């Protein structure tokens, strides 16, 4: 198979997943690009680490009483899943529909929300917004439990329009009020919410009871409303039906999906044309997210070299991708909690977005502190020769060794290829070759000195993982 096919598949798996090993890339290329796209868009059995195994080794994750255990549980799922787009789309919605532990103090409900994103995240945008409006975590996060027919609370209605579906400039203040009225009576069914920290929903010391949705007809404002130019006795589902019909909703969703899966910036006509095509797919498919993404992944722009390495990897993408390549954390490991912590140290605390706006992504992921954390983590993970994925990289280098020795130039080029393929700049490659040349050629087939040779490969993998190129998707 050609190097171009491998590079294209690696690009797809970086965007629609969390990177992939060379064995996975070769298997995918053999199946064909279009077939892999369809498999990603129609996830089946994720084959992730089973809950019964997690229960046995990680009581904190099973009970999810605290944030750190819940975040580590999700990290396991991202690391071990066979359906990477299912987790990637959940991560996307978690950033867009940002809901956090700081206010909820209720980790199981947050995990339930993530699971809802898995189930509805690739389907109808209309259905997803309805489920979001019924989601207990969102109800508490944006105070819809305090939204009553005689005293409306505008928080959810405002953010539904501004941050979740249409964007500023596409609705009026009156639309916000009318939207809030449609969601009166949408509340919790098993909690008397007294304050942020006082909730009568607990069975301590055995764990927290996850909240569930309830619709209270007597608390719903059933009067006539005029919303986004339409008039009627609307309920919340009616409001969503009106929202998803708007061109602004199609552009909002297509733009955000493009920025997460395509490129950080939409800064030229070619990219804008892709967004326009995604919008057409949105309407033609009946608002289906899966169809919008298919249009992106199938576009000539996405499949071109111009689309590659145009996004800064988010912390979860970077950490999980490095772990999947290294092959670590595939069995219960006490250190998995540190994985979730590392993602947080880099600026993306899972289940704890900073505000309702979520995280500021793209180049804003990078500052002097986060960059040190990013480089140190991936360099350490990718260079650990005890991990099965790193062993597989070394074995591939050994089997590809031409003649008796592997030259510094060949070592650098093959490491760049196996960890990407990465398109290193001339300066980056020259620096790597200069380092490798200090000890001359390398012989990975010399079993008597194999430890020394493997250490040199480990050092090169560490350096490649530390490059600017590795930080990009």
C-alpha positions in Angstrom: 0.0 0.0 0.0 1.2 3.5 -0.8 2.6 6.0 1.7 -0.1 8.5 0.4 -2.9 6.1 1.5 -1.3 5.6 4.9 -1.0 9.4 5.4 -4.6 10.0 4.4 -5.8 7.3 6.8 -3.7 8.6 9.6 -5.2 12.1 9.0 -8.7 10.7 9.2 -8.0 8.8 12.4 -6.4 11.8 14.0 -9.5 13.9 13.3 -12.3 11.3 13.7 -10.5 9.4 16.5 -7.5 9.6 18.7 -4.7 8.6 16.2 -4.0 5.0 15.4 -1.2 2.5 15.4 0.5 1.5 12.1 -1.1 -1.9 12.2 -4.5 -0.2 12.6 -3.8 2.2 9.7 -2.7 -0.6 7.4 -5.8 -2.7 8.2 -8.0 0.4 7.5 -6.3 1.2 4.2 -7.0 -2.4 3.1 -10.7 -1.9 3.8 -10.8 1.5 1.9 -11.3 5.1 3.0 -15.0 5.3 2.3 -15.7 2.0 4.2 -13.8 3.2 7.2 -15.7 6.6 7.2 -19.0 4.7 7.3 -17.8 2.4 10.1 -16.8 5.5 12.1 -20.1 7.2 11.5 -22.1 4.0 12.5 -20.4 2.8 15.7 -21.2 -0.7 16.9 -19.8 -2.6 19.9 -17.0 -0.3 21.3 -15.4 -3.3 23.1 -14.0 -0.9 25.7 -12.8 -2.1 29.1 -15.9 -3.8 30.7 -17.5 -2.2 33.7 -17.2 -5.4 35.7 -13.4 -5.3 35.4 -13.4 -1.6 36.4 -15.5 -2.4 39.4 -13.0 -5.1 40.5 -10.0 -2.8 40.4 -11.4 0.7 40.7 -14.1 1.1 43.2 -13.8 4.9 43.0 -14.6 4.8 39.3 -17.5 2.5 39.7 -19.2 4.6 42.4 -18.2 7.9 40.7 -18.6 9.7 44.0 -15.9 12.2 43.1 -14.8 14.0 40.0 -11.4 12.3 39.6 -12.8 8.8 39.5 -15.5 9.8 37.0 -12.9 11.5 34.7 -10.6 8.5 34.9 -13.5 6.2 33.9 -14.1 8.2 30.7 -10.4 8.2 30.0 -10.4 4.4 30.0 -13.3 4.5 27.5 -11.5 6.8 25.2 -8.3 4.7 25.4 -9.8 1.3 24.9 -12.8 1.9 22.6 -13.0 0.3 19.1 -15.4 3.1 18.1 -13.2 6.2 18.4 -15.6 8.7 16.7 -18.3 7.8 19.3 -16.0 9.1 22.0 -14.7 12.0 19.9 -18.2 13.3 19.2 -19.0 13.0 22.9 -15.9 15.1 23.6 -17.1 17.6 21.0 -20.5 18.0 22.5 -19.0 18.1 26.0 -17.1 21.2 24.9 -20.0 22.8 23.1 -22.8 22.0 25.7 -20.4 22.6 28.5 -21.6 21.2 31.9 -19.4 20.9 34.9 -19.0 19.3 38.3 -18.2 22.5 40.1 -21.9 23.4 40.3 -23.5 20.0 40.1 -21.4 18.1 42.6 -22.9 15.0 40.9 -20.5 12.9 38.9 -22.9 10.0 37.9 -25.2 12.5 36.3 -22.4 14.0 34.3 -21.3 10.5 33.1 -25.0 9.9 32.1 -24.8 13.1 30.0 -21.7 11.9 28.2 -23.4 8.6 27.5 -26.4 10.6 26.1 -23.9 12.3 23.7 -22.7 8.9 22.6 -26.2 7.7 21.8 -27.5 10.9 20.2 -24.4 12.7 19.1 -24.3 11.5 15.5 -28.0 11.5 14.9 -30.6 14.2 14.5 -29.6 17.6 15.9 -33.2 18.1 16.7 -33.3 14.9 18.8 -30.1 15.8 20.5 -31.3 19.3 21.5 -34.5 17.8 23.0 -32.5 15.2 25.0 -30.1 18.0 26.1 -33.1 20.0 27.3 -34.3 17.0 29.3 -30.8 16.2 30.7 -30.7 16.6 34.5 -27.1 17.8 34.4 -28.0 20.6 32.0 -31.2 21.4 33.9 -29.2 22.1 37.1 -26.2 23.7 35.3 -28.4 26.4 33.6 -31.1 26.6 36.3 -34.1 25.3 34.4 -35.3 23.7 37.6 -36.0 27.4 38.7 -37.9 28.2 35.4 -41.6 28.4 36.4 -44.6 29.6 34.5 -45.1 32.5 36.9 -41.4 33.4 37.2 -39.3 32.4 34.2 -35.6 31.9 34.4 -33.9 32.8 31.1 -30.6 31.0 31.6 -31.2 27.9 29.6 -33.3 29.6 26.9 -30.6 32.2 26.3 -27.7 29.7 26.1 -29.7 27.3 23.9 -29.9 30.1 21.4 -26.6 31.8 21.9 -24.1 29.0 22.6 -25.8 25.8 21.6 -27.6 26.2 18.4 -27.6 29.6 16.6 -25.2 32.2 17.9 -25.4 35.9 18.7 -27.2 38.1 16.2 -29.8 35.6 15.1 -32.5 36.1 17.7 -33.9 38.9 19.8 -34.2 39.4 23.6 -37.9 38.7 23.2 -37.0 35.4 21.6 -35.0 34.5 24.7 -37.9 35.2 27.0 -40.3 33.2 24.8 -37.9 30.3 24.5 -37.6 30.2 28.3 -41.4 30.1 28.6 -41.5 27.0 26.4 -39.2 25.2 28.8 -41.2 26.0 32.0 -42.1 22.7 33.8 -39.0 20.9 32.5 -37.3 19.9 35.7 -36.0 17.1 37.9 -38.1 14.2 39.2 -36.2 12.9 42.1 -34.5 15.9 43.8 -35.6 18.8 45.9 -33.0 21.3 44.9 -32.3 23.6 47.8 -28.9 25.1 47.0 -25.8 24.2 45.1 -24.5 22.0 47.9 -27.7 20.9 49.6 -29.6 18.3 47.6 -32.1 15.8 49.1 -31.2 13.0 46.7 -28.5 11.0 48.5 -28.2 7.6 50.0 -24.8 8.2 51.6 -22.6 6.3 52.4 -23.5 4.0 49.5 -23.4 6.6 46.7 -25.3 9.3 44.9 -28.6 8.7 43.1 -28.4 10.1 39.6 -31.2 12.5 38.9 -33.9 12.0 36.2 -36.1 14.3 34.2 -39.7 15.1 35.0 -42.2 17.3 33.1 -44.6 19.1 35.4 -47.6 20.2 33.3 -49.0 22.4 36.1 -45.8 24.5 36.0 -45.7 24.9 32.3 -46.7 28.2 30.7 -49.2 27.0 28.0 -50.0 30.5 26.7 -49.4 31.8 23.2 -45.8 32.6 22.3 -44.2 34.3 19.4 -40.7 32.7 18.8 -38.4 33.3 15.9 -41.3 34.6 13.8 -43.7 31.8 14.6 -46.7 32.0 16.9 -48.4 29.2 18.9 -48.8 27.6 22.3 -45.4 26.2 22.1 -43.7 23.7 24.4 -39.9 23.0 24.5 -40.0 20.5 21.7 -41.8 23.0 19.5 -39.1 25.5 20.2 -36.4 23.1 19.2 -38.3 22.2 16.0 -38.3 25.9 15.1 -34.6 26.4 16.0 -33.3 23.5 13.8 -35.2 24.9 10.7 -33.2 28.1 10.8 -30.3 28.7 8.4 -28.4 30.1 11.4 -28.6 26.7 13.1 -27.2 24.9 10.1 -24.3 27.4 9.8 -23.6 27.3 13.5 -23.5 23.5 13.7 -21.5 23.1 10.4 -19.0 25.8 11.5 -18.4 24.3 14.9 -18.1 20.7 13.5 -15.6 22.0 10.9 -13.5 23.8 13.5 -13.3 20.6 15.7 -12.8 18.0 12.9 -11.5 20.1 10.1 -9.3 23.2 10.9 -9.1 25.7 13.7 -9.7 28.6 11.4 -12.1 29.0 8.4 -9.9 31.6 6.7 -10.3 31.0 2.9 -12.9 30.4 0.3 -12.2 26.7 0.0 -13.0 26.0 3.6 -16.1 28.2 3.5 -17.3 26.2 0.5 -16.9 23.0 2.6 -19.0 24.6 5.3 -21.7 25.5 2.8 -21.7 21.9 1.6 -22.1 20.7 5.2 -25.1 23.0 5.6 -26.8 21.6 2.5 -26.3 18.1 4.0 -27.8 19.3 7.2 -31.1 20.2 5.6 -31.1 17.4 3.0 -30.7 14.7 5.7 -33.2 16.1 8.1 -30.6 17.8 10.4 -28.5 14.6 10.8 -25.0 15.2 12.3 -23.7 12.0 10.8 -24.5 13.3 7.3 -22.8 16.7 8.0 -19.6 14.9 9.1 -19.7 12.5 6.1 -19.7 15.6 3.8 -16.7 17.0 5.6 -14.7 13.7 5.7 -15.5 13.0 2.0 -14.7 16.5 0.7 -11.7 17.0 -1.6 -10.4 19.6 0.8 -10.4 17.3 3.8 -8.6 14.5 1.8 -6.0 16.9 0.5 -2.6 17.6 2.1 -3.8 21.2 2.7 -6.1 20.0 5.5 -3.4 18.1 7.4 -1.9 19.4 10.6 -4.1 22.5 10.6 -5.5 21.9 14.1 -3.8 22.0 17.5 -4.6 18.8 19.3 -6.8 19.3 22.4 -5.3 17.9 25.6 -7.6 14.8 25.6 -6.8 14.2 21.9 -3.1 14.5 22.6 -2.9 12.4 25.8 -5.3 9.6 24.6 -3.6 9.5 21.2 -0.2 9.0 22.7 -1.5 6.3 25.0 -3.2 4.4 22.2 0.0 4.5 20.1 2.1 3.4 23.1 -0.4 0.6 23.9 -0.5 1.4 27.6 -3.5 1.4 30.0 -5.2 -1.5 28.2 -5.6 -3.4 31.4 -6.6 -2.0 34.8 -3.9 0.4 36.0 -3.9 2.4 39.1 -2.1 5.2 37.3 -5.1 5.9 35.0 -6.2 8.6 37.4 -3.0 10.5 36.6 -4.0 10.3 32.9 -7.2 12.3 33.6 -5.1 14.7 35.8 -2.6 15.2 33.0 -5.4 16.2 30.6 -6.5 18.7 33.3 -3.0 20.1 33.8 -2.9 20.8 30.1 -6.1 22.9 30.4 -9.0 20.5 29.7 -10.3 19.0 32.9 -12.7 16.4 31.8 -16.2 17.0 33.3 -15.1 20.4 34.5 -15.2 23.0 31.7 -14.4 26.4 33.0 -17.6 28.1 32.0 -20.8 27.6 30.0 -18.7 28.6 27.0 -16.6 25.5 27.3 -12.9 25.7 26.5 -11.2 28.2 24.1 -9.6 25.8 21.7 -7.1 26.0 18.8 -3.9 27.9 19.5 -5.3 28.9 22.9 -4.6 25.4 24.1 -0.9 26.4 24.1 0.9 28.5 26.6 4.2 28.2 28.3 2.9 26.0 31.2 0.6 23.7 29.2 3.3 23.2 26.5 5.7 21.8 29.0 3.1 19.4 30.3 2.2 18.3 26.8 5.7 17.7 25.7 6.8 15.9 28.9 3.8 13.6 28.8 3.9 12.4 25.2 7.7 12.1 25.2 7.6 9.9 28.3 4.7 7.8 27.0 6.0 7.3 23.5 9.6 6.4 24.6 8.7 3.7 27.2 10.1 0.6 25.6 8.2 -1.6 28.1 4.9 -0.7 26.4 3.6 -3.0 23.7 2.9 -0.3 21.2 6.5 1.1 21.5 7.9 -2.5 21.2 5.9 -2.8 18.0 7.5 0.4 16.7 11.0 -0.9 17.5 10.2 -4.3 15.8 9.1 -2.5 12.7 12.3 -0.4 12.6 14.4 -3.6 13.0 12.5 -5.5 10.3 12.9 -2.5 7.9 16.6 -2.1 8.6 18.5 -2.1 5.3 21.7 -4.2 5.4 23.7 -4.3 8.6 23.1 -0.8 9.9 20.4 1.9 10.1 21.8 5.4 9.3 20.9 8.4 11.4 18.9 9.8 8.4 16.9 6.6 8.1 16.3 6.4 11.8 14.8 9.9 11.9 12.7 9.5 8.7 11.3 6.1 9.9 10.5 7.4 13.3 8.7 10.4 11.8 6.8 8.0 9.5 5.8 5.6 12.2 4.6 8.3 14.6 2.5 10.0 12.0 3.4 10.1 9.2 4.6 13.5 10.4 5.5 16.2 7.9 8.5 17.7 9.7 9.9 21.0 8.7 13.5 21.1 7.2 14.8 22.7 10.5 13.1 20.1 12.6 14.4 17.2 10.6 17.9 18.6 10.4 18.0 19.0 14.2 16.8 15.4 14.7 19.4 14.1 12.2 22.1 16.1 13.9 21.3 14.5 17.2 21.1 11.0 15.8 24.4 11.4 14.0 26.3 12.0 17.3 26.4 8.2 17.8 26.5 7.2 14.2 24.7 4.2 12.6 22.5 1.9 14.7 22.1 -1.9 14.5 18.8 -3.1 15.8 19.5 -6.7 14.8 22.6 -7.0 17.1 21.1 -9.0 19.9 24.2 -8.6 22.1 23.9 -4.8 22.1 20.2 -4.7 21.7 19.6 -2.7 24.9 21.8 0.1 23.7 20.2 0.2 20.3 16.7 0.3 21.8 17.7 3.1 24.1 18.8 5.2 21.1 15.5 4.5 19.3 13.7 5.4 22.5 15.5 8.7 22.7 14.6 9.4 19.0 10.9 8.6 19.6 11.0 10.9 22.6 12.4 13.7 20.5 10.0 13.2 17.6 7.1 13.2 20.1 8.4 16.5 21.4 8.3 18.3 18.1 5.8 21.0 17.1 4.5 18.7 14.4 3.4 16.1 16.9 1.2 18.7 18.7 -0.9 19.2 15.5 -3.7 17.0 14.1 
